């Protein structure tokens, strides 16, 4: 029985307990599940209206660490490339900001939910090119997402102002008095900005870190190059 299959039982057992390092563990043993077919201590939590079923769910870093050897985990860490992740995230964030500005130029409106798209784009870029499994990649994705969202909003505002004044948006951007930037951003700030920026920050963090499921773990275990 795989770890993911075991978790389908652990999640609905009254004896479940969350450990920050190991993930979901048994409160009786303090360790992750080890049963191979059925758990003799399983006690269904009637408050949870679900039944155990096998799903391919993303595994937490704690789950991954405890399901592979130290050598295999070291191999995963050696595949990380923070610099590439940062470059990819910056490019994705800049392109997202440009798209936000282009849409604002076409519609005449600042569409706040596009910030979430920027967060997803940055996270995808950092994860794809960084192959990161450590929290630093999530932090990088979140920071780049935040700066990219502010840049996107600035481009959107410049596009809207340029359209209202019938001037070239690039001329406006390069000729803008940036001492007025804090005043411009604060004057156009709203509660919805907090919501969308927060979601973008979360997406940038979450999707910047590499994820695994049971099939991925089996492939790692099957790799004989370490032996």
C-alpha positions in Angstrom: 0.0 0.0 0.0 1.4 3.4 -1.0 1.6 6.4 1.3 -1.2 8.1 -0.6 -3.4 5.1 -0.1 -2.6 5.0 3.6 -3.5 8.7 3.9 -7.0 8.1 2.6 -7.6 6.1 5.8 -5.6 8.4 8.1 -7.5 11.5 7.0 -10.8 10.1 8.2 -9.4 8.4 11.4 -10.1 9.8 14.8 -6.5 9.1 15.8 -5.0 11.4 13.1 -2.6 14.0 14.1 -0.7 16.6 12.1 3.1 16.8 12.4 4.8 19.8 10.8 7.8 17.7 9.7 6.2 14.3 8.9 2.8 15.4 7.8 -0.2 13.3 8.9 0.8 10.8 11.6 -0.9 8.5 14.1 -1.4 9.9 17.6 -0.7 6.5 19.1 2.8 6.1 17.6 3.7 9.7 16.6 4.8 8.3 13.2 3.5 8.0 9.7 1.4 5.0 8.8 3.2 1.7 8.2 0.3 -0.7 7.6 0.2 -2.6 4.3 -3.4 -3.7 3.9 -5.5 -2.4 6.9 -4.8 -0.6 10.1 -5.9 -2.4 13.3 -6.3 0.9 15.1 -8.5 2.5 12.4 -11.4 4.3 13.9 -13.7 6.2 11.5 -14.4 9.8 12.4 -18.2 10.0 11.8 -18.0 13.8 11.6 -16.2 13.4 8.2 -18.7 12.3 5.6 -16.2 10.6 3.3 -14.9 7.1 2.8 -11.3 6.1 2.1 -10.5 6.2 -1.6 -7.3 6.2 -3.6 -6.4 9.6 -5.2 -3.2 11.0 -6.7 -2.9 14.0 -4.3 0.2 16.2 -4.1 2.5 15.1 -1.3 3.9 17.4 1.4 7.7 17.9 1.6 7.5 15.9 4.8 5.9 13.0 3.0 8.5 13.0 0.3 11.4 13.0 2.7 10.1 10.0 4.6 9.3 8.0 1.5 12.7 8.1 -0.3 16.3 7.5 0.8 18.7 10.3 1.8 20.6 9.7 -1.4 17.5 10.1 -3.5 16.5 13.3 -1.7 20.0 14.6 -2.2 19.6 13.9 -5.9 16.4 16.0 -6.0 18.2 18.8 -4.2 21.0 18.6 -6.7 18.5 19.2 -9.5 17.5 22.6 -8.0 18.6 25.7 -9.8 17.6 28.8 -7.9 19.1 31.2 -10.4 17.2 29.8 -13.3 14.0 29.8 -11.2 14.5 33.5 -10.4 15.2 34.4 -14.1 12.1 32.5 -15.2 10.0 34.0 -12.5 11.1 37.6 -13.4 10.4 37.0 -17.1 7.0 35.5 -16.4 6.1 38.3 -14.1 7.2 41.0 -16.5 5.2 39.4 -19.4 2.2 39.1 -17.1 2.5 42.8 -16.2 2.7 43.8 -19.9 -0.4 41.7 -20.6 -2.2 43.4 -17.8 -1.3 46.8 -19.3 -2.3 45.7 -22.8 -5.7 44.6 -21.6 -6.2 47.9 -19.8 -5.2 49.7 -22.9 -7.8 47.8 -24.9 -10.6 48.0 -22.4 -9.9 51.2 -20.5 -10.3 49.3 -17.2 -7.9 48.1 -14.6 -8.9 44.4 -14.1 -7.7 43.5 -10.6 -8.1 39.7 -10.9 -5.3 39.6 -13.5 -3.0 39.9 -10.5 -3.8 36.3 -9.7 -2.8 35.2 -13.2 0.5 36.9 -12.7 1.0 34.9 -9.4 0.3 31.6 -11.2 2.5 32.5 -14.1 5.4 33.4 -11.8 5.0 30.2 -9.8 4.9 28.1 -12.9 8.1 29.7 -14.2 10.0 29.3 -11.0 8.9 25.7 -10.5 9.5 24.7 -14.1 13.0 26.1 -14.4 14.0 26.0 -10.8 13.0 22.5 -9.9 12.9 23.6 -6.3 11.8 21.4 -3.4 12.8 23.8 -0.6 10.8 26.8 0.9 13.2 29.3 -0.5 11.8 28.8 -4.0 8.3 29.6 -2.6 9.6 32.8 -1.0 11.3 33.8 -4.3 8.0 33.2 -6.2 6.0 35.2 -3.7 8.4 38.2 -3.8 8.6 38.2 -7.6 4.8 37.9 -7.8 4.3 40.9 -5.5 6.7 43.2 -7.5 5.2 41.9 -10.8 1.7 42.7 -9.6 2.6 46.3 -8.7 4.3 46.6 -12.1 1.2 45.3 -13.8 -1.0 47.8 -12.0 1.4 50.6 -12.9 1.3 49.6 -16.6 -2.5 49.3 -16.4 -2.8 52.8 -14.9 -0.4 54.3 -17.5 -2.4 52.6 -20.3 -5.7 54.0 -19.0 -4.3 57.6 -18.5 -2.7 57.4 -22.0 -6.0 56.5 -23.5 -7.9 59.2 -21.7 -5.3 61.8 -22.7 -4.8 60.4 -26.2 -1.1 60.1 -25.9 1.4 57.2 -26.6 1.6 55.0 -23.5 5.4 54.4 -23.9 5.9 58.2 -24.0 3.9 58.5 -20.8 5.8 55.7 -19.1 9.2 57.1 -20.0 8.2 60.7 -19.3 6.4 60.0 -16.0 7.6 61.9 -12.9 8.2 58.9 -10.7 8.2 61.0 -7.6 4.4 61.0 -8.0 4.3 57.2 -8.1 3.5 56.6 -4.4 0.7 59.2 -4.7 -0.7 57.6 -7.8 -0.7 54.1 -6.4 -2.3 55.1 -3.1 -5.0 57.1 -4.8 -6.0 54.1 -6.8 -5.7 51.5 -4.0 -8.8 49.6 -2.9 -9.8 46.7 -0.6 -10.0 44.5 -3.7 -6.3 45.1 -4.3 -5.5 43.6 -1.0 -7.5 40.5 -1.8 -6.1 40.0 -5.3 -2.5 40.8 -4.3 -2.8 38.4 -1.4 -4.0 35.7 -3.7 -1.2 36.4 -6.1 1.3 36.2 -3.3 -0.1 32.9 -2.2 -0.1 31.5 -5.8 3.5 32.7 -6.3 4.6 30.9 -3.2 2.6 27.6 -3.6 3.2 27.0 -7.2 6.9 27.8 -7.2 7.7 24.6 -5.2 7.9 21.3 -7.0 5.2 18.8 -6.2 5.1 15.0 -6.2 2.5 12.3 -6.2 2.8 8.5 -5.7 3.8 7.9 -9.3 6.6 10.4 -9.0 7.8 8.7 -5.8 7.8 5.3 -7.6 9.9 6.7 -10.4 12.4 8.1 -8.0 12.6 4.8 -6.2 13.0 2.9 -9.5 16.0 5.0 -10.5 19.0 2.7 -10.1 21.6 5.2 -11.0 22.3 5.9 -7.3 23.2 2.3 -6.6 
